[in-house]
Amino acid sequence: MKVEITRTKEEFADLPLPQYQTAGSAGMDVYAAVSVDVVLCAGGVAIIPTSLAISLPIGYECQVRSRSGLAAKNGVFALNAPGTIDSDYRGEIGVILANFGKEDFVVRRGDRIAQLVIARYEYVDWDEVDELDATARGAGGFGSTGK
């Protein structure tokens, strides 16, 4: 599948486009397009620019997800993950990073900050009914299966 991509700021043209790190990767790493280091204080939140915009076909979304290494080693997550970039959005992709760690975290130019996953979705038409079909689980949720 080909997806159109453009850079929103020429000064970051040297940064790699989102890319898969291995042949089996579902997510593509995306890089921080910052001119100066961004200090993400412990407990803090910041939107980190990527200098990228994309054009997806209708029926697809781009999900923004955390990188497991940042989360495990530093407590830094993509907040609202997976975030959705809709097929009709043409603005710059920004990654909302949150620092749940105990120490400040520095985001530097070119750091891998998140993963992008392209996913297909379906539109639905709601069919309002008086009652839903019965299942063995029923309305049980939030740990009701005992697992």
N, C-alpha and C positions, 0 to 999 in steps of 0.2 A: 504494500500500500504506500503510495506517495502522498506526503503531506507538505503543503507549502509552508515555508518558515521564512521570516525576515528578521533582521537585526534592527532594533529601534534606535541604537546609538552606535555610531561608527567607531567610537573609541574602544569598544569591546569586540571588534571584529576578529581579534586574535584568539578569543576564547572559543573552545570547541562548541559545536552544536551539540544538543543532547545526544548521548550515545550509550549503547549497550556495552557493558563491561565484559560480558561473557556471552557465548553462543546461546545459553539457556536463560538469559536474563529477560524478565518481563518488563522491567522498568529501565528507563534511560536516565542516566545522571544528568543533572542540570547544574550550571555553574553560577556563582555569585558575580554579578556585574556591578561591582562597587569601586569607586575611585579611591576611597580611603577606607581603612579598616572600620568595621562596625562592631562596637562592643555591645554584646547582648548580655546585659546584667543578669545575675541569678534572679529568676522569677520574671524576667523581662520578655517582651514580645516586640518583634520588628518585622517589617515587610522588606525582604531583600529582593532587589531587582535582578532580572536575568538578561535584560536587553533583547528579549526574544518575543515575537508575536507569531501566531500560527493561524492557519485557515483549515479547519477540519470539515469534512463532508457532514451533511445532516445525517443523524443516526449514530454519530460518534462523539465521545467526550474525551478530554485529556484529564486524567486524574493526577493530582499532585500528592505525593506520598513522602513520608519520612524515609531517611536513609538509616538503616539499622545500626550502622557503625556510629553515627552521630548520637543516636538515641542511647545505645548501650554504653558508650565510652564517656559521653559528655552530658547526657540528659537533655539533648537538644532535639526537638521534634518539629515537624511541619504541623502547625496547629490547624485544626479543621480538616485533618487528613482522613480520608482522601478529599481534598478540595477538588472542585470541578471547574474546568475551563470548557464552556459551552461552545458548540460549533459556530455560533454567530458572534462570538467575542473576537475582536481584532486588536485589542490593546496589549500592552506589555504584560508578560507573565511575571507576577510577583509571588514570592514564596513567603508565607507567614511563618516565621520561625519563633518558637517559644523555648526558653531555657528553664527547664525544670531541675537543672543541676544546682549544686551548692556554690559553684564558682562562676565568675563571669566567663563568657565564651567569645572569642574574637572571630568574626567572619572576615576573611581576606579575599581580595580580588582573585577569581578563578577557583575558589573552594567549591567542592561538590556539596551542594546544600540540600538537595531533594532528588526524588525520582519522578519521572513522568511515565504514566502508563496510558496508552490509548485503548479505549474500551467502547464496544458497541452497546447501544441501549435501544430500548423499544418505547414508543409512545403507547399509552393505554387510553382507552375510553372507559370511564367508570360505569358500572352497571349497578345502580343502587337497588338492593333487595331488602326484604323484610328480615331475612334470616340467612345465615351462611350454612354451608354443608358441615356435617359433624366429622370430627377426626378423633383419633385416640388421644391426642394431646389436648385438644380443645383450646381453652383460653389460658392454659398453664404457660407461664413465662418466668423470666428472671430467676433462673435456677430451679424451676419446678421439676426438671427431669432428674435432679439429684446428682448431677455430674459436675 
